């Protein structure tokens, strides 16, 4: 369906292409605001979290590759090493993350 047909259907009458373009131009802001509102309402709220695990400080009697996702998260919480993307960037650049002993898991979490 093209613009002219769509606007004709909305207005329940035949319109010219000029009328269709004017209608679309006038309604653009309203439709954009509505779309943003619906996106916010229905889009799941998630963000990436960076779980950095110090392999030399694991309190569970397993190797890091054997940890379940829940165990990994709990260990990182205990170690205080869960970062947002900006926090991870800062910690990495300030060398608070040791690429020899630390391992990383990136998860999308609800916020």
C-alpha atoms as one frame of an Amber mdcrd trajectory, in Angstrom:
protein
   0.000   0.000   0.000   1.470   3.375  -0.932   1.155   6.668   0.958  -1.870
   7.897  -1.000  -3.756   4.642  -0.465  -2.846   4.558   3.219  -4.037   8.112
   3.878  -7.204   7.463   1.868  -7.900   4.458   4.057  -7.257   6.455   7.257
  -9.474   9.354   6.179 -12.059   7.022   4.585 -12.086   9.031   1.370  -9.989
   9.346  -1.751  -7.149  11.874  -1.459  -4.660  13.317  -3.916  -0.973  12.672
  -3.532  -0.529  16.285  -2.365  -3.193  15.797   0.320  -1.536  12.530   1.377
   1.873  14.182   1.673   0.430  17.113   3.648  -1.390  14.726   5.972   1.760
  12.664   6.514   3.846  15.775   7.175   1.312  17.141   9.683   0.953  13.824
  11.474   4.657  12.925  11.587   5.292  14.481  14.999   2.214  12.871  16.518
   3.095   9.466  15.112   6.720   9.760  16.197   5.693  10.644  19.751   3.223
   7.753  19.791   5.855   5.316  18.519   8.336   6.419  21.190   5.686   6.047
  23.864   4.792   2.541  22.681   8.475   1.571  22.440   9.017   2.650  26.028
   5.884   0.889  27.196   6.537  -2.470  25.567  10.283  -2.642  25.059  11.953
  -4.748  27.720  14.266  -2.702  29.901  17.654  -4.371  29.780  21.297  -3.411
  29.832  24.593  -5.193  29.539  26.424  -6.056  32.734  30.044  -7.127  32.825
  30.769  -9.834  35.397  34.518  -9.952  36.019  35.684 -12.935  38.028  39.079
 -13.086  39.746  39.996 -16.730  39.211  42.416 -16.589  42.155  39.593 -15.675
  44.581  36.791 -18.172  43.883  35.097 -19.303  47.111  33.258 -22.212  45.476
  35.262 -25.423  45.118  35.114 -25.416  41.299  37.092 -24.015  38.441  35.590
 -20.947  36.777  34.678 -22.929  33.656  32.518 -25.243  35.810  30.476 -22.467
  37.469  26.827 -22.131  36.581  25.666 -18.685  35.517  24.084 -18.138  38.960
  27.291 -19.190  40.731  29.305 -16.879  38.483  27.032 -13.934  39.302  27.170
 -14.691  43.048  30.969 -14.907  42.988  31.235 -11.598  41.132  28.830 -10.015
  43.623  30.970 -11.332  46.486  34.099  -9.969  44.820  32.361  -6.662  44.048
  33.170  -6.891  40.364  29.974  -6.273  38.419  30.153  -3.372  35.989  28.010
  -1.398  33.600  29.599  -0.752  30.231  31.042   2.582  31.394  32.214   1.119
  34.680  33.924  -1.734  32.872  35.623   0.660  30.486  36.940   2.726  33.389
  38.084  -0.304  35.388  39.829  -1.778  32.363  41.548   1.488  31.434  42.639
   2.050  35.040  44.031  -1.502  35.098  41.683  -2.650  37.870  41.009  -5.633
  35.622  43.869  -8.079  35.291  43.721  -9.900  31.966  45.912 -12.684  33.349
  43.750 -13.753  36.327  40.352 -12.240  35.516  37.720 -13.756  33.260  34.667
 -12.028  31.880  31.032 -12.912  31.311  28.701 -10.361  29.686  24.989 -10.744
  30.421  21.910  -8.789  29.445  19.931  -8.090  32.615  16.551  -6.523  33.333
  16.691  -3.088  34.903
